[in-house]
Amino acid sequence: MKSKWQLFASIFQLIVGLVAITPFVILAFSGENMTRWIVTLILSIAFVVLGIIGIIDYKK
């Protein structure tokens, strides 16, 4: 049986990932040098992917 905690954690991961990606995109479009923040972007994308996978797994 899947717990509501797993769903909450997946939604939280998805939100945190999206919140981290948003300022990166805004700063990149404003002309800021974002090369040192690439690792942060990759981790944020990983959070979004893990959140989506967790939500899909919960629905199955």
All heavy atoms as TSV, in Angstrom:
chain	resi	resn	atom	element	x	y	z
A	1	MET	N	N	0.839	-1.179	0.000
A	1	MET	CA	C	0.000	0.000	0.000
A	1	MET	C	C	0.883	1.242	0.000
A	1	MET	O	O	1.851	1.335	0.750
A	1	MET	CB	C	-0.890	-0.017	1.237
A	1	MET	CG	C	-1.871	1.115	1.270
A	1	MET	SD	S	-3.019	0.811	2.606
A	1	MET	CE	C	-3.324	2.470	3.082
A	2	LYS	N	N	0.542	2.166	-0.825
A	2	LYS	CA	C	1.334	3.387	-0.950
A	2	LYS	C	C	0.812	4.429	0.031
A	2	LYS	O	O	-0.385	4.607	0.194
A	2	LYS	CB	C	1.271	3.896	-2.371
A	2	LYS	CG	C	1.854	2.912	-3.349
A	2	LYS	CD	C	1.656	3.348	-4.756
A	2	LYS	CE	C	2.176	2.239	-5.658
A	2	LYS	NZ	N	1.871	2.407	-7.016
A	3	SER	N	N	1.725	5.109	0.645
A	3	SER	CA	C	1.314	6.088	1.634
A	3	SER	C	C	1.172	7.469	1.018
A	3	SER	O	O	1.730	7.768	-0.033
A	3	SER	CB	C	2.338	6.133	2.777
A	3	SER	OG	O	3.545	6.702	2.313
A	4	LYS	N	N	0.416	8.286	1.689
A	4	LYS	CA	C	0.244	9.676	1.260
A	4	LYS	C	C	1.555	10.432	1.393
A	4	LYS	O	O	1.778	11.426	0.712
A	4	LYS	CB	C	-0.848	10.362	2.083
A	4	LYS	CG	C	-2.204	9.754	1.934
A	4	LYS	CD	C	-2.789	10.090	0.594
A	4	LYS	CE	C	-4.180	9.501	0.494
A	4	LYS	NZ	N	-4.809	9.746	-0.768
A	5	TRP	N	N	2.431	9.964	2.271
A	5	TRP	CA	C	3.727	10.622	2.463
A	5	TRP	C	C	4.559	10.576	1.189
A	5	TRP	O	O	5.230	11.532	0.839
A	5	TRP	CB	C	4.477	9.973	3.625
A	5	TRP	CG	C	5.895	10.420	3.723
A	5	TRP	CD1	C	6.999	9.686	3.468
A	5	TRP	CD2	C	6.363	11.717	4.062
A	5	TRP	NE1	N	8.118	10.435	3.630
A	5	TRP	CE2	C	7.761	11.696	4.008
A	5	TRP	CE3	C	5.740	12.911	4.417
A	5	TRP	CZ2	C	8.546	12.804	4.281
A	5	TRP	CZ3	C	6.519	14.015	4.698
A	5	TRP	CH2	C	7.905	13.954	4.629
A	6	GLN	N	N	4.519	9.467	0.482
A	6	GLN	CA	C	5.262	9.344	-0.777
A	6	GLN	C	C	4.745	10.337	-1.808
A	6	GLN	O	O	5.526	10.958	-2.534
A	6	GLN	CB	C	5.153	7.924	-1.323
A	6	GLN	CG	C	5.898	6.903	-0.504
A	6	GLN	CD	C	5.639	5.486	-0.986
A	6	GLN	OE1	O	4.604	5.220	-1.609
A	6	GLN	NE2	N	6.569	4.580	-0.690
A	7	LEU	N	N	3.427	10.489	-1.873
A	7	LEU	CA	C	2.848	11.459	-2.807
A	7	LEU	C	C	3.241	12.875	-2.416
A	7	LEU	O	O	3.628	13.680	-3.264
A	7	LEU	CB	C	1.329	11.322	-2.845
A	7	LEU	CG	C	0.595	12.299	-3.755
A	7	LEU	CD1	C	1.018	12.085	-5.208
A	7	LEU	CD2	C	-0.903	12.147	-3.600
A	8	PHE	N	N	3.162	13.189	-1.121
A	8	PHE	CA	C	3.547	14.518	-0.645
A	8	PHE	C	C	5.010	14.805	-0.954
A	8	PHE	O	O	5.348	15.909	-1.411
A	8	PHE	CB	C	3.290	14.638	0.862
A	8	PHE	CG	C	3.785	15.922	1.440
A	8	PHE	CD1	C	3.109	17.096	1.215
A	8	PHE	CD2	C	4.949	15.949	2.194
A	8	PHE	CE1	C	3.576	18.299	1.745
A	8	PHE	CE2	C	5.420	17.134	2.717
A	8	PHE	CZ	C	4.730	18.315	2.497
A	9	ALA	N	N	5.875	13.832	-0.734
A	9	ALA	CA	C	7.302	14.026	-1.002
A	9	ALA	C	C	7.562	14.248	-2.491
A	9	ALA	O	O	8.383	15.095	-2.866
A	9	ALA	CB	C	8.100	12.822	-0.495
A	10	SER	N	N	6.850	13.534	-3.337
A	10	SER	CA	C	7.020	13.701	-4.783
A	10	SER	C	C	6.531	15.070	-5.242
A	10	SER	O	O	7.179	15.727	-6.063
A	10	SER	CB	C	6.267	12.606	-5.534
A	10	SER	OG	O	6.813	11.354	-5.238
A	11	ILE	N	N	5.407	15.510	-4.719
A	11	ILE	CA	C	4.898	16.841	-5.059
A	11	ILE	C	C	5.851	17.911	-4.558
A	11	ILE	O	O	6.115	18.899	-5.251
A	11	ILE	CB	C	3.477	17.033	-4.497
A	11	ILE	CG1	C	2.503	16.118	-5.231
A	11	ILE	CG2	C	3.029	18.487	-4.612
A	11	ILE	CD1	C	1.115	16.066	-4.635
A	12	PHE	N	N	6.394	17.726	-3.368
A	12	PHE	CA	C	7.353	18.677	-2.808
A	12	PHE	C	C	8.610	18.751	-3.685
A	12	PHE	O	O	9.111	19.839	-3.963
A	12	PHE	CB	C	7.711	18.283	-1.375
A	12	PHE	CG	C	8.628	19.254	-0.707
A	12	PHE	CD1	C	8.156	20.481	-0.273
A	12	PHE	CD2	C	9.965	18.949	-0.507
A	12	PHE	CE1	C	9.001	21.387	0.346
A	12	PHE	CE2	C	10.817	19.844	0.105
A	12	PHE	CZ	C	10.330	21.067	0.536
A	13	GLN	N	N	9.104	17.604	-4.127
A	13	GLN	CA	C	10.268	17.585	-5.019
A	13	GLN	C	C	9.975	18.325	-6.317
A	13	GLN	O	O	10.810	19.090	-6.804
A	13	GLN	CB	C	10.665	16.147	-5.359
A	13	GLN	CG	C	11.448	15.449	-4.306
A	13	GLN	CD	C	11.823	14.046	-4.735
A	13	GLN	OE1	O	11.082	13.402	-5.497
A	13	GLN	NE2	N	12.949	13.570	-4.251
A	14	LEU	N	N	8.812	18.100	-6.862
A	14	LEU	CA	C	8.425	18.766	-8.109
A	14	LEU	C	C	8.367	20.277	-7.924
A	14	LEU	O	O	8.905	21.030	-8.738
A	14	LEU	CB	C	7.072	18.226	-8.583
A	14	LEU	CG	C	6.516	18.780	-9.877
A	14	LEU	CD1	C	7.412	18.401	-11.044
A	14	LEU	CD2	C	5.112	18.265	-10.103
A	15	ILE	N	N	7.775	20.725	-6.837
A	15	ILE	CA	C	7.654	22.166	-6.582
A	15	ILE	C	C	9.020	22.794	-6.359
A	15	ILE	O	O	9.328	23.860	-6.915
A	15	ILE	CB	C	6.713	22.415	-5.389
A	15	ILE	CG1	C	5.276	22.066	-5.781
A	15	ILE	CG2	C	6.786	23.866	-4.915
A	15	ILE	CD1	C	4.302	22.061	-4.631
A	16	VAL	N	N	9.863	22.155	-5.554
A	16	VAL	CA	C	11.199	22.696	-5.281
A	16	VAL	C	C	12.020	22.774	-6.569
A	16	VAL	O	O	12.710	23.766	-6.821
A	16	VAL	CB	C	11.923	21.852	-4.206
A	16	VAL	CG1	C	13.393	22.202	-4.122
A	16	VAL	CG2	C	11.268	22.052	-2.857
A	17	GLY	N	N	11.919	21.755	-7.392
A	17	GLY	CA	C	12.638	21.772	-8.660
A	17	GLY	C	C	12.182	22.887	-9.572
A	17	GLY	O	O	12.993	23.596	-10.170
A	18	LEU	N	N	10.878	23.077	-9.674
A	18	LEU	CA	C	10.349	24.146	-10.528
A	18	LEU	C	C	10.692	25.531	-9.986
A	18	LEU	O	O	11.002	26.447	-10.756
A	18	LEU	CB	C	8.834	23.992	-10.674
A	18	LEU	CG	C	8.376	22.796	-11.498
A	18	LEU	CD1	C	6.858	22.668	-11.454
A	18	LEU	CD2	C	8.870	22.888	-12.920
A	19	VAL	N	N	10.656	25.670	-8.664
A	19	VAL	CA	C	11.010	26.956	-8.045
A	19	VAL	C	C	12.490	27.268	-8.275
A	19	VAL	O	O	12.864	28.424	-8.422
A	19	VAL	CB	C	10.659	26.946	-6.538
A	19	VAL	CG1	C	11.283	28.097	-5.800
A	19	VAL	CG2	C	9.152	26.967	-6.360
A	20	ALA	N	N	13.332	26.260	-8.327
A	20	ALA	CA	C	14.762	26.488	-8.567
A	20	ALA	C	C	15.063	26.764	-10.037
A	20	ALA	O	O	15.982	27.520	-10.351
A	20	ALA	CB	C	15.562	25.275	-8.091
A	21	ILE	N	N	14.293	26.179	-10.939
A	21	ILE	CA	C	14.519	26.385	-12.366
A	21	ILE	C	C	14.069	27.778	-12.798
A	21	ILE	O	O	14.712	28.415	-13.644
A	21	ILE	CB	C	13.803	25.291	-13.188
A	21	ILE	CG1	C	14.497	23.952	-12.974
A	21	ILE	CG2	C	13.764	25.642	-14.668
A	21	ILE	CD1	C	13.756	22.774	-13.558
A	22	THR	N	N	12.993	28.272	-12.218
A	22	THR	CA	C	12.427	29.559	-12.618
A	22	THR	C	C	13.424	30.715	-12.529
A	22	THR	O	O	13.606	31.440	-13.513
A	22	THR	CB	C	11.158	29.856	-11.803
A	22	THR	OG1	O	10.238	28.782	-11.986
A	22	THR	CG2	C	10.519	31.155	-12.225
A	23	PRO	N	N	14.094	30.934	-11.393
A	23	PRO	CA	C	15.059	32.047	-11.363
A	23	PRO	C	C	16.236	31.845	-12.308
A	23	PRO	O	O	16.777	32.821	-12.841
A	23	PRO	CB	C	15.545	32.104	-9.920
A	23	PRO	CG	C	14.777	31.144	-9.158
A	23	PRO	CD	C	13.962	30.327	-10.095
A	24	PHE	N	N	16.627	30.595	-12.524
A	24	PHE	CA	C	17.716	30.333	-13.466
A	24	PHE	C	C	17.339	30.831	-14.860
A	24	PHE	O	O	18.131	31.504	-15.517
A	24	PHE	CB	C	18.034	28.837	-13.506
A	24	PHE	CG	C	19.204	28.499	-14.380
A	24	PHE	CD1	C	20.474	28.464	-13.860
A	24	PHE	CD2	C	19.035	28.231	-15.728
A	24	PHE	CE1	C	21.567	28.156	-14.657
A	24	PHE	CE2	C	20.112	27.933	-16.541
A	24	PHE	CZ	C	21.384	27.900	-16.001
A	25	VAL	N	N	16.131	30.494	-15.287
A	25	VAL	CA	C	15.674	30.908	-16.612
A	25	VAL	C	C	15.548	32.427	-16.685
A	25	VAL	O	O	15.966	33.045	-17.671
A	25	VAL	CB	C	14.334	30.216	-16.952
A	25	VAL	CG1	C	13.724	30.780	-18.220
A	25	VAL	CG2	C	14.529	28.715	-17.065
A	26	ILE	N	N	15.009	33.035	-15.649
A	26	ILE	CA	C	14.854	34.494	-15.631
A	26	ILE	C	C	16.209	35.180	-15.715
A	26	ILE	O	O	16.392	36.128	-16.492
A	26	ILE	CB	C	14.079	34.936	-14.372
A	26	ILE	CG1	C	12.633	34.467	-14.459
A	26	ILE	CG2	C	14.136	36.452	-14.206
A	26	ILE	CD1	C	11.847	34.647	-13.183
A	27	LEU	N	N	17.165	34.726	-14.929
A	27	LEU	CA	C	18.499	35.340	-14.953
A	27	LEU	C	C	19.215	35.081	-16.275
A	27	LEU	O	O	19.937	35.944	-16.772
A	27	LEU	CB	C	19.340	34.821	-13.791
A	27	LEU	CG	C	18.936	35.331	-12.420
A	27	LEU	CD1	C	19.725	34.596	-11.341
A	27	LEU	CD2	C	19.150	36.826	-12.313
A	28	ALA	N	N	19.010	33.903	-16.841
A	28	ALA	CA	C	19.658	33.596	-18.121
A	28	ALA	C	C	19.128	34.498	-19.231
A	28	ALA	O	O	19.898	34.980	-20.067
A	28	ALA	CB	C	19.438	32.131	-18.474
A	29	PHE	N	N	17.825	34.746	-19.241
A	29	PHE	CA	C	17.259	35.615	-20.268
A	29	PHE	C	C	17.607	37.081	-20.067
A	29	PHE	O	O	17.545	37.868	-21.003
A	29	PHE	CB	C	15.735	35.458	-20.343
A	29	PHE	CG	C	15.303	34.249	-21.114
A	29	PHE	CD1	C	14.411	33.346	-20.565
A	29	PHE	CD2	C	15.793	33.990	-22.379
A	29	PHE	CE1	C	14.003	32.218	-21.265
A	29	PHE	CE2	C	15.394	32.875	-23.095
A	29	PHE	CZ	C	14.506	31.988	-22.535
A	30	SER	N	N	17.976	37.451	-18.850
A	30	SER	CA	C	18.354	38.844	-18.601
A	30	SER	C	C	19.815	39.112	-18.953
A	30	SER	O	O	20.281	40.236	-18.825
A	30	SER	CB	C	18.090	39.218	-17.141
A	30	SER	OG	O	18.989	38.537	-16.295
A	31	GLY	N	N	20.535	38.091	-19.368
A	31	GLY	CA	C	21.907	38.279	-19.825
A	31	GLY	C	C	22.975	37.960	-18.795
A	31	GLY	O	O	24.154	38.207	-19.027
A	32	GLU	N	N	22.591	37.407	-17.677
A	32	GLU	CA	C	23.549	37.047	-16.622
A	32	GLU	C	C	24.387	35.845	-17.069
A	32	GLU	O	O	23.903	34.951	-17.767
A	32	GLU	CB	C	22.777	36.693	-15.348
A	32	GLU	CG	C	23.624	36.507	-14.140
A	32	GLU	CD	C	24.169	37.795	-13.580
A	32	GLU	OE1	O	23.526	38.847	-13.759
A	32	GLU	OE2	O	25.246	37.758	-12.969
A	33	ASN	N	N	25.651	35.801	-16.645
A	33	ASN	CA	C	26.516	34.664	-16.933
A	33	ASN	C	C	26.131	33.517	-16.000
A	33	ASN	O	O	26.324	33.590	-14.795
A	33	ASN	CB	C	27.982	35.053	-16.733
A	33	ASN	CG	C	28.914	33.928	-17.108
A	33	ASN	OD1	O	28.502	32.923	-17.667
A	33	ASN	ND2	N	30.181	34.104	-16.798
A	34	MET	N	N	25.610	32.449	-16.560
A	34	MET	CA	C	25.052	31.367	-15.750
A	34	MET	C	C	25.905	30.099	-15.769
A	34	MET	O	O	25.444	29.052	-15.328
A	34	MET	CB	C	23.642	31.037	-16.258
A	34	MET	CG	C	22.672	32.196	-16.186
A	34	MET	SD	S	22.475	32.863	-14.535
A	34	MET	CE	C	21.609	31.564	-13.732
A	35	THR	N	N	27.143	30.186	-16.237
A	35	THR	CA	C	27.953	28.970	-16.364
A	35	THR	C	C	28.237	28.319	-15.015
A	35	THR	O	O	28.298	27.094	-14.929
A	35	THR	CB	C	29.285	29.273	-17.064
A	35	THR	OG1	O	29.954	30.327	-16.383
A	35	THR	CG2	C	29.049	29.681	-18.502
A	36	ARG	N	N	28.393	29.090	-13.976
A	36	ARG	CA	C	28.695	28.472	-12.672
A	36	ARG	C	C	27.453	27.894	-11.999
A	36	ARG	O	O	27.551	27.233	-10.969
A	36	ARG	CB	C	29.373	29.468	-11.751
A	36	ARG	CG	C	28.496	30.610	-11.341
A	36	ARG	CD	C	29.243	31.551	-10.456
A	36	ARG	NE	N	28.343	32.582	-9.982
A	36	ARG	CZ	C	28.646	33.476	-9.103
A	36	ARG	NH1	N	29.845	33.484	-8.584
A	36	ARG	NH2	N	27.766	34.367	-8.717
A	37	TRP	N	N	26.275	28.129	-12.555
A	37	TRP	CA	C	25.031	27.634	-11.979
A	37	TRP	C	C	24.459	26.444	-12.739
A	37	TRP	O	O	23.342	26.011	-12.473
A	37	TRP	CB	C	23.994	28.755	-11.921
A	37	TRP	CG	C	24.419	29.880	-11.039
A	37	TRP	CD1	C	24.857	31.094	-11.431
A	37	TRP	CD2	C	24.480	29.875	-9.616
A	37	TRP	NE1	N	25.179	31.861	-10.346
A	37	TRP	CE2	C	24.965	31.136	-9.213
A	37	TRP	CE3	C	24.178	28.933	-8.637
A	37	TRP	CZ2	C	25.144	31.467	-7.881
A	37	TRP	CZ3	C	24.357	29.271	-7.309
A	37	TRP	CH2	C	24.835	30.524	-6.943
A	38	ILE	N	N	25.227	25.898	-13.671
A	38	ILE	CA	C	24.755	24.763	-14.467
A	38	ILE	C	C	24.494	23.536	-13.581
A	38	ILE	O	O	23.508	22.819	-13.777
A	38	ILE	CB	C	25.762	24.423	-15.585
A	38	ILE	CG1	C	25.887	25.582	-16.562
A	38	ILE	CG2	C	25.378	23.147	-16.309
A	38	ILE	CD1	C	24.641	25.901	-17.334
A	39	VAL	N	N	25.350	23.306	-12.602
A	39	VAL	CA	C	25.166	22.159	-11.705
A	39	VAL	C	C	23.851	22.293	-10.941
A	39	VAL	O	O	23.108	21.315	-10.771
A	39	VAL	CB	C	26.360	22.021	-10.741
A	39	VAL	CG1	C	26.120	20.918	-9.732
A	39	VAL	CG2	C	27.636	21.767	-11.508
A	40	THR	N	N	23.538	23.503	-10.509
A	40	THR	CA	C	22.282	23.742	-9.808
A	40	THR	C	C	21.098	23.460	-10.721
A	40	THR	O	O	20.097	22.881	-10.284
A	40	THR	CB	C	22.226	25.203	-9.310
A	40	THR	OG1	O	23.366	25.458	-8.512
A	40	THR	CG2	C	20.974	25.456	-8.513
A	41	LEU	N	N	21.202	23.865	-11.964
A	41	LEU	CA	C	20.132	23.592	-12.922
A	41	LEU	C	C	19.950	22.095	-13.122
A	41	LEU	O	O	18.818	21.596	-13.153
A	41	LEU	CB	C	20.418	24.277	-14.260
A	41	LEU	CG	C	19.402	24.021	-15.363
A	41	LEU	CD1	C	18.058	24.620	-14.993
A	41	LEU	CD2	C	19.906	24.578	-16.682
A	42	ILE	N	N	21.035	21.372	-13.232
A	42	ILE	CA	C	20.954	19.916	-13.420
A	42	ILE	C	C	20.292	19.248	-12.214
A	42	ILE	O	O	19.435	18.374	-12.365
A	42	ILE	CB	C	22.355	19.331	-13.684
A	42	ILE	CG1	C	22.857	19.822	-15.046
A	42	ILE	CG2	C	22.338	17.809	-13.638
A	42	ILE	CD1	C	24.321	19.530	-15.298
A	43	LEU	N	N	20.657	19.664	-11.016
A	43	LEU	CA	C	20.032	19.113	-9.810
A	43	LEU	C	C	18.547	19.467	-9.743
A	43	LEU	O	O	17.726	18.652	-9.312
A	43	LEU	CB	C	20.755	19.613	-8.559
A	43	LEU	CG	C	22.160	19.060	-8.346
A	43	LEU	CD1	C	22.823	19.754	-7.162
A	43	LEU	CD2	C	22.113	17.563	-8.133
A	44	SER	N	N	18.209	20.669	-10.165
A	44	SER	CA	C	16.804	21.073	-10.173
A	44	SER	C	C	15.995	20.243	-11.161
A	44	SER	O	O	14.871	19.833	-10.860
A	44	SER	CB	C	16.681	22.554	-10.538
A	44	SER	OG	O	17.383	23.346	-9.630
A	45	ILE	N	N	16.564	19.999	-12.317
A	45	ILE	CA	C	15.890	19.156	-13.308
A	45	ILE	C	C	15.735	17.736	-12.773
A	45	ILE	O	O	14.691	17.095	-12.968
A	45	ILE	CB	C	16.652	19.180	-14.648
A	45	ILE	CG1	C	16.549	20.572	-15.273
A	45	ILE	CG2	C	16.137	18.112	-15.599
A	45	ILE	CD1	C	17.442	20.794	-16.470
A	46	ALA	N	N	16.747	17.253	-12.057
A	46	ALA	CA	C	16.656	15.917	-11.451
A	46	ALA	C	C	15.534	15.863	-10.422
A	46	ALA	O	O	14.797	14.866	-10.348
A	46	ALA	CB	C	17.991	15.541	-10.807
A	47	PHE	N	N	15.367	16.933	-9.643
A	47	PHE	CA	C	14.282	16.983	-8.671
A	47	PHE	C	C	12.929	16.919	-9.375
A	47	PHE	O	O	12.025	16.216	-8.924
A	47	PHE	CB	C	14.370	18.269	-7.847
A	47	PHE	CG	C	14.960	18.073	-6.490
A	47	PHE	CD1	C	16.210	17.513	-6.333
A	47	PHE	CD2	C	14.272	18.448	-5.357
A	47	PHE	CE1	C	16.761	17.337	-5.097
A	47	PHE	CE2	C	14.808	18.271	-4.101
A	47	PHE	CZ	C	16.056	17.716	-3.967
A	48	VAL	N	N	12.793	17.651	-10.462
A	48	VAL	CA	C	11.529	17.646	-11.208
A	48	VAL	C	C	11.254	16.249	-11.765
A	48	VAL	O	O	10.133	15.734	-11.644
A	48	VAL	CB	C	11.561	18.704	-12.337
A	48	VAL	CG1	C	10.377	18.533	-13.264
A	48	VAL	CG2	C	11.578	20.103	-11.752
A	49	VAL	N	N	12.261	15.628	-12.337
A	49	VAL	CA	C	12.090	14.285	-12.909
A	49	VAL	C	C	11.731	13.278	-11.816
A	49	VAL	O	O	10.814	12.462	-11.986
A	49	VAL	CB	C	13.356	13.859	-13.679
A	49	VAL	CG1	C	13.299	12.392	-14.067
A	49	VAL	CG2	C	13.558	14.739	-14.902
A	50	LEU	N	N	12.424	13.330	-10.697
A	50	LEU	CA	C	12.113	12.408	-9.599
A	50	LEU	C	C	10.708	12.647	-9.049
A	50	LEU	O	O	10.003	11.689	-8.685
A	50	LEU	CB	C	13.141	12.545	-8.480
A	50	LEU	CG	C	14.523	11.981	-8.778
A	50	LEU	CD1	C	15.492	12.320	-7.654
A	50	LEU	CD2	C	14.449	10.486	-8.993
A	51	GLY	N	N	10.302	13.899	-8.980
A	51	GLY	CA	C	8.945	14.205	-8.529
A	51	GLY	C	C	7.901	13.655	-9.471
A	51	GLY	O	O	6.901	13.058	-9.041
A	52	ILE	N	N	8.114	13.818	-10.759
A	52	ILE	CA	C	7.167	13.305	-11.749
A	52	ILE	C	C	7.112	11.779	-11.705
A	52	ILE	O	O	6.034	11.177	-11.738
A	52	ILE	CB	C	7.535	13.813	-13.157
A	52	ILE	CG1	C	7.279	15.318	-13.245
A	52	ILE	CG2	C	6.754	13.068	-14.231
A	52	ILE	CD1	C	7.802	15.960	-14.503
A	53	ILE	N	N	8.273	11.153	-11.605
A	53	ILE	CA	C	8.317	9.687	-11.525
A	53	ILE	C	C	7.586	9.200	-10.278
A	53	ILE	O	O	6.840	8.223	-10.321
A	53	ILE	CB	C	9.774	9.180	-11.559
A	53	ILE	CG1	C	10.361	9.386	-12.945
A	53	ILE	CG2	C	9.851	7.704	-11.162
A	53	ILE	CD1	C	11.841	9.116	-13.034
A	54	GLY	N	N	7.786	9.890	-9.159
A	54	GLY	CA	C	7.111	9.512	-7.923
A	54	GLY	C	C	5.606	9.648	-8.012
A	54	GLY	O	O	4.849	8.786	-7.520
A	55	ILE	N	N	5.131	10.706	-8.655
A	55	ILE	CA	C	3.682	10.906	-8.807
A	55	ILE	C	C	3.097	9.849	-9.726
A	55	ILE	O	O	2.027	9.278	-9.431
A	55	ILE	CB	C	3.390	12.328	-9.326
A	55	ILE	CG1	C	3.739	13.358	-8.244
A	55	ILE	CG2	C	1.937	12.470	-9.746
A	55	ILE	CD1	C	3.721	14.795	-8.729
A	56	ILE	N	N	3.779	9.553	-10.814
A	56	ILE	CA	C	3.303	8.510	-11.743
A	56	ILE	C	C	3.284	7.153	-11.046
A	56	ILE	O	O	2.337	6.383	-11.186
A	56	ILE	CB	C	4.175	8.480	-13.014
A	56	ILE	CG1	C	3.933	9.751	-13.840
A	56	ILE	CG2	C	3.882	7.232	-13.841
A	56	ILE	CD1	C	4.872	9.924	-15.000
A	57	ASP	N	N	4.333	6.864	-10.263
A	57	ASP	CA	C	4.396	5.601	-9.546
A	57	ASP	C	C	3.282	5.505	-8.510
A	57	ASP	O	O	2.722	4.428	-8.293
A	57	ASP	CB	C	5.762	5.451	-8.875
A	57	ASP	CG	C	5.977	4.077	-8.298
A	57	ASP	OD1	O	5.539	3.109	-8.933
A	57	ASP	OD2	O	6.585	3.981	-7.212
A	58	TYR	N	N	2.944	6.610	-7.881
A	58	TYR	CA	C	1.878	6.603	-6.876
A	58	TYR	C	C	0.521	6.319	-7.534
A	58	TYR	O	O	-0.302	5.616	-6.957
A	58	TYR	CB	C	1.824	7.939	-6.148
A	58	TYR	CG	C	0.757	7.995	-5.080
A	58	TYR	CD1	C	0.987	7.443	-3.823
A	58	TYR	CD2	C	-0.481	8.574	-5.330
A	58	TYR	CE1	C	0.016	7.464	-2.850
A	58	TYR	CE2	C	-1.452	8.617	-4.356
A	58	TYR	CZ	C	-1.216	8.059	-3.113
A	58	TYR	OH	O	-2.185	8.095	-2.155
A	59	LYS	N	N	0.320	6.843	-8.736
A	59	LYS	CA	C	-0.974	6.648	-9.410
A	59	LYS	C	C	-1.154	5.228	-9.938
A	59	LYS	O	O	-2.295	4.808	-10.152
A	59	LYS	CB	C	-1.112	7.644	-10.577
A	59	LYS	CG	C	-1.397	9.030	-10.123
A	59	LYS	CD	C	-1.734	9.897	-11.301
A	59	LYS	CE	C	-2.292	11.216	-10.816
A	59	LYS	NZ	N	-2.823	11.994	-11.936
A	60	LYS	N	N	-0.081	4.494	-10.144
A	60	LYS	CA	C	-0.190	3.124	-10.679
A	60	LYS	C	C	-0.743	2.171	-9.658
A	60	LYS	O	O	-0.621	2.187	-8.544
A	60	LYS	CB	C	1.163	2.622	-11.163
A	60	LYS	CG	C	1.555	3.225	-12.464
A	60	LYS	CD	C	2.833	2.573	-12.935
A	60	LYS	CE	C	3.241	3.151	-14.279
A	60	LYS	NZ	N	4.462	2.545	-14.750
